[in-house]
Amino acid sequence: MNNKLVIKPIEPMNVCNIIPKQKTNKEIFRIGFSANYGGHTRELYSGVHLAVEEYLKNKERDYNIELLWEDSSFSYESSKKAANQLINRGANAVIGHLSANQSLAAATVYSDIGIPFFATGTTHPDLTKQGYDNLLRFCGKDNDMAEEMIKLATSFSNKKSLKIIYQENNYGQQLSTLLEKKSNENGLLIDKEILNSTDSLSIKSNQTVLYAGTYEGALQLLKILSEQSFRGEVIFGDDVFVADFPFLISKNMNMNLYTISTGRELFGLDYNEFTKKYKEKALIGPGAYSVTSYLATKLLLTNIPILKKYGYKKLIYTLKNGVKIDNLEKISFSPNGDILDFTWDVYKIKNENFHIF
């Protein structure tokens, strides 16, 4: 494994500071964003940054924009503290809280106050089951991702033998349970094993491996599999779709690595043009939640007048029924706030990049 840093450390505060100070008398609209300092955080702040800069280029815009950042860890109390700090600083809406632990904790705070909360990287199904009337999810859900992972695995496994390896944390346990459920529904033979730092793994040469866990754990998994000379297929969920990941794995691996993640042409987005502009902000290519963070911010900025005039309930109701931004297809949401018509793509990880499979 190559564990050197690929790009500069994550500094979300820099984004707040480089948004140009707008020398107009327009009213200020404040967007809060928050996450831990993980790899996906770059996707959040770079997507937000790009959308805000595009909005500010319009001289006929209605508002000036100020960005507010608060960092949070994976703990419940840290996430609630960050949410309260954003509210106390005057955030009119919030984008982010990428993990399930953070989003589930922060959502209660935003719901009590009544400000829009756009979750751009929380795939846990429970987030939109709480009945919040201020919340929209802009990414896919774990149960749908599990189905796509099983579909891909089935195409590889002639003997229908799958191996689930999972981390013993909330995300790993949740996704592994969904993978097992989907495999049983498809009549597949399934075997499960916990990923431990010092252990080898009981892998058969004819098995296809499905991994449930974080991208840090995925690096550990690949190290173990490489030491065991495993040469089969390994399928990851979208947490490994971090731009650094292909650089950090060994070039000499003989495994075939895949991930299921956000569709490139989501809602008709010109992905090549988006990638070009995004790299200027992020200094590296997009990841799992780059597009979702960008689209969430674009949708919010386009509809600020509705929020300011009629309040958050009218804004959420309008967005759920479907709206268009720029030349994209209409984006709409289910009654409980899940984005509709979300698409997944299969990516093969090779040559230090993610390639459409």
C-alpha positions in Angstrom: 0.0 0.0 0.0 1.1 3.5 -0.7 -0.1 5.6 2.3 1.5 8.9 1.4 -0.8 12.0 1.1 -1.9 12.6 -2.4 -3.2 16.1 -2.1 -3.1 18.9 0.5 -5.0 18.4 3.8 -8.6 19.3 3.9 -9.3 22.9 4.9 -13.0 23.7 4.6 -12.5 27.1 6.3 -10.4 28.2 3.2 -13.6 27.9 1.1 -15.4 30.3 3.4 -12.6 32.8 3.2 -12.1 32.7 -0.6 -15.7 33.3 -1.5 -15.4 36.9 -2.8 -16.9 39.6 -0.6 -19.8 41.0 -2.5 -19.8 44.8 -2.7 -23.5 45.2 -3.1 -26.3 46.2 -0.8 -28.1 42.9 -1.4 -29.4 40.9 1.6 -27.0 38.2 2.8 -28.0 34.6 2.7 -26.0 32.3 4.9 -25.4 28.6 4.1 -24.0 26.4 6.8 -22.1 23.2 6.0 -20.6 20.7 8.3 -18.8 17.3 8.4 -15.9 15.5 10.0 -12.5 15.9 8.4 -12.7 12.7 6.3 -12.0 12.2 2.6 -15.5 12.9 1.5 -15.5 16.4 3.1 -13.5 17.7 0.1 -16.5 16.6 -2.1 -18.9 18.6 0.1 -17.0 21.9 0.3 -15.8 21.8 -3.3 -19.3 21.1 -4.6 -20.7 23.9 -2.5 -17.9 26.2 -3.5 -18.4 25.7 -7.2 -22.2 26.2 -7.0 -21.9 29.4 -5.0 -19.3 30.9 -7.3 -21.5 30.2 -10.3 -24.4 31.9 -8.5 -22.3 35.0 -7.6 -21.3 35.5 -11.3 -24.9 36.5 -12.0 -25.1 40.3 -11.4 -28.9 40.1 -11.4 -29.0 37.7 -8.4 -31.2 38.5 -5.4 -28.7 37.8 -2.6 -25.2 37.9 -1.5 -23.9 34.6 0.0 -21.9 33.9 3.1 -20.6 30.4 3.9 -20.4 29.1 7.5 -18.3 26.0 8.4 -18.4 24.0 11.6 -16.5 20.7 11.9 -17.9 17.7 13.8 -16.7 14.3 14.7 -18.8 11.1 14.4 -20.1 11.4 17.9 -23.7 12.4 18.6 -22.9 15.3 20.9 -20.3 16.7 18.5 -22.8 16.7 15.7 -25.5 18.4 17.7 -23.0 21.0 18.9 -22.0 21.8 15.3 -25.6 22.1 14.2 -26.4 24.5 17.1 -23.3 26.6 16.3 -24.4 27.0 12.7 -27.8 28.1 13.8 -26.4 30.5 16.4 -24.2 32.0 13.6 -27.3 32.7 11.5 -27.3 29.9 9.0 -30.5 30.1 6.8 -30.0 26.5 5.5 -27.5 23.7 6.0 -25.9 21.3 3.6 -23.8 18.3 4.6 -23.3 16.1 7.7 -22.0 13.3 5.5 -22.2 10.3 7.8 -25.3 8.7 9.2 -24.3 9.3 12.8 -23.8 13.0 12.2 -26.9 13.5 10.1 -29.2 11.7 12.4 -28.0 13.7 15.3 -28.0 17.1 13.6 -31.4 16.6 11.9 -33.2 16.9 15.2 -31.7 20.3 15.8 -32.6 21.7 12.4 -36.1 20.3 12.6 -36.7 21.9 16.0 -35.6 25.3 14.6 -37.2 24.9 11.2 -34.5 25.5 8.7 -33.8 23.5 5.5 -31.4 20.6 5.8 -30.0 19.1 2.6 -28.2 15.8 3.2 -25.8 15.2 0.4 -23.9 12.1 1.5 -25.9 10.2 4.1 -27.1 6.9 2.6 -28.6 5.4 5.8 -32.3 4.6 5.1 -33.4 5.8 8.6 -32.6 9.4 7.9 -35.8 10.1 6.0 -38.0 7.8 8.2 -38.2 10.3 11.0 -40.9 12.4 9.5 -38.9 15.6 9.3 -40.6 18.3 7.2 -37.4 20.3 6.6 -35.1 17.6 5.2 -34.2 16.4 1.7 -31.7 13.6 0.8 -29.8 14.2 -2.4 -27.9 10.9 -2.6 -28.9 7.3 -2.9 -29.8 4.9 -0.1 -27.9 1.9 1.3 -30.7 -0.6 0.4 -30.7 0.5 -3.2 -26.9 0.4 -3.3 -26.9 -3.1 -1.8 -29.2 -4.3 -4.6 -26.8 -2.9 -7.2 -23.8 -4.5 -5.5 -25.6 -7.9 -5.5 -26.6 -7.5 -9.1 -22.9 -6.9 -10.1 -21.7 -9.7 -7.9 -24.2 -12.1 -9.5 -22.8 -11.3 -13.0 -19.3 -12.4 -11.7 -20.2 -15.4 -9.6 -20.8 -18.4 -11.8 -21.2 -20.6 -8.8 -23.3 -18.0 -7.0 -20.9 -18.0 -4.0 -20.5 -14.6 -2.3 -18.4 -13.4 0.6 -19.4 -10.4 2.7 -16.6 -8.8 4.6 -17.7 -6.0 6.9 -16.4 -3.6 9.5 -17.9 -3.9 13.0 -19.3 -0.3 13.0 -22.7 1.1 12.3 -22.1 1.6 8.6 -20.5 -1.8 8.1 -23.2 -3.7 10.0 -26.0 -1.8 8.3 -24.8 -2.4 4.7 -23.7 -6.0 5.4 -27.2 -6.8 6.7 -28.8 -5.3 3.6 -26.3 -7.2 1.3 -27.2 -10.5 3.1 -30.9 -9.7 2.7 -30.6 -9.0 -1.0 -28.5 -12.1 -1.6 -31.0 -14.3 0.1 -33.8 -12.8 -2.0 -31.8 -13.8 -5.1 -31.1 -17.3 -3.9 -27.3 -16.8 -3.6 -25.0 -18.6 -1.2 -23.6 -16.1 1.2 -20.8 -16.1 3.8 -20.0 -13.3 6.2 -16.8 -12.4 8.1 -15.7 -9.4 10.2 -12.7 -7.4 9.1 -10.1 -7.5 11.8 -6.8 -5.7 11.6 -4.5 -8.6 12.4 -6.4 -11.6 11.0 -6.3 -13.3 7.7 -9.6 -14.0 5.9 -11.2 -17.2 4.9 -11.6 -16.5 1.2 -12.1 -19.1 -1.5 -10.8 -18.6 -5.0 -14.2 -18.8 -6.6 -15.9 -16.3 -4.3 -16.7 -12.7 -5.1 -16.1 -10.4 -2.2 -18.6 -7.7 -1.2 -17.2 -5.1 1.3 -19.3 -3.1 3.7 -17.4 -0.4 5.5 -15.4 2.8 5.2 -12.7 3.5 2.6 -10.0 3.4 5.4 -11.1 -0.2 6.1 -11.1 -1.0 2.4 -7.4 -0.2 2.3 -6.8 -2.6 5.2 -9.0 -5.3 3.4 -7.0 -5.0 0.2 -3.7 -5.3 2.1 -4.9 -8.6 3.6 -6.3 -10.0 0.4 -3.1 -9.1 -1.4 -1.0 -10.9 1.2 -3.3 -13.9 0.6 -2.8 -13.7 -3.2 -6.5 -13.3 -3.8 -7.2 -12.8 -7.5 -10.9 -12.5 -7.7 -13.4 -9.6 -7.8 -14.0 -7.2 -4.9 -17.0 -4.9 -4.9 -17.2 -1.9 -2.7 -20.0 0.5 -1.7 -19.7 4.2 -2.5 -17.6 5.1 0.5 -14.5 4.1 -1.4 -15.3 6.5 -4.2 -12.9 9.1 -2.8 -10.5 10.6 -5.3 -7.4 9.6 -3.3 -8.4 5.9 -3.1 -7.0 4.7 -6.5 -3.7 6.4 -5.7 -3.4 4.7 -2.3 -3.8 1.1 -3.4 -0.9 -1.0 -4.7 -0.4 -1.0 -8.5 0.6 -4.6 -8.4 -2.7 -6.0 -7.2 -4.1 -8.8 -9.3 -7.7 -8.4 -8.1 -10.5 -6.8 -10.1 -11.9 -3.8 -8.0 -15.3 -2.2 -8.5 -17.5 0.3 -6.7 -21.1 1.2 -7.0 -21.5 5.0 -6.7 -23.3 8.1 -7.8 -24.2 8.1 -11.5 -22.0 10.5 -13.6 -24.8 11.9 -15.7 -27.1 12.5 -12.8 -30.1 14.4 -14.0 -28.5 15.1 -17.3 -25.4 16.8 -15.8 -22.5 17.3 -18.3 -20.0 15.3 -16.2 -16.9 16.2 -18.2 -17.6 19.9 -17.9 -18.5 19.6 -14.2 -15.2 17.6 -13.6 -13.2 20.3 -15.3 -14.6 23.1 -13.2 -14.6 20.9 -10.0 -10.9 20.1 -10.3 -10.1 23.8 -10.2 -11.6 24.0 -6.7 -10.8 20.5 -5.3 -7.4 20.0 -7.0 -8.4 16.4 -7.7 -11.3 14.7 -9.4 -14.9 14.2 -8.1 -15.9 11.6 -5.6 -19.1 10.0 -4.5 -20.8 13.2 -3.1 -19.3 15.9 -5.3 -22.2 16.0 -7.7 -24.8 15.7 -5.0 -23.3 18.5 -3.0 -23.1 20.7 -6.1 -26.7 20.0 -7.1 -28.1 20.5 -3.6 -26.4 23.9 -3.4 -27.6 24.9 -6.9 -31.2 23.9 -6.0 -31.0 25.9 -2.8 -29.6 29.0 -4.4 -32.1 29.0 -7.2 -35.0 28.8 -4.7 -33.9 31.2 -1.9 -36.8 33.7 -2.8 -39.4 31.0 -1.9 -37.7 30.3 1.4 -37.4 34.0 2.3 -41.0 34.8 1.3 -42.9 31.8 2.3 -40.8 29.8 4.8 -39.1 26.4 4.8 -42.3 24.3 4.5 -43.2 25.9 1.3 -39.6 25.6 0.0 -39.5 21.8 0.8 -43.0 21.3 -0.7 -42.0 23.0 -3.9 -38.8 21.0 -4.2 -40.5 17.7 -3.5 -42.9 18.4 -6.4 -40.0 18.9 -8.7 -38.0 21.8 -10.1 -35.4 22.4 -12.8 -32.1 24.2 -12.6 -30.2 25.4 -15.6 -30.5 22.8 -18.4 -30.8 19.8 -16.2 -33.7 17.4 -15.9 -36.3 18.0 -13.2 -35.2 17.0 -9.7 -38.0 15.9 -7.4 -38.3 14.0 -4.1 -40.6 11.4 -2.4 -43.0 12.6 0.3 -40.5 11.6 3.0 -37.7 13.5 1.3 -35.7 11.0 -0.7 -34.5 12.1 -4.1 -36.3 10.3 -7.0 -34.8 8.9 -10.1 -31.3 8.7 -8.5 -29.0 6.7 -10.8 -26.0 4.5 -9.9 -23.0 3.7 -12.0 -20.5 0.8 -11.8 -16.8 2.0 -11.7 -13.8 -0.2 -12.1 -10.8 1.0 -10.1 -7.6 0.8 -12.1 -4.6 2.9 -13.3 -5.1 5.3 -10.4 -8.6 6.2 -11.4 -12.3 5.3 -11.4 -13.5 4.1 -14.9 -17.1 3.5 -16.0 -17.5 -0.2 -16.3 
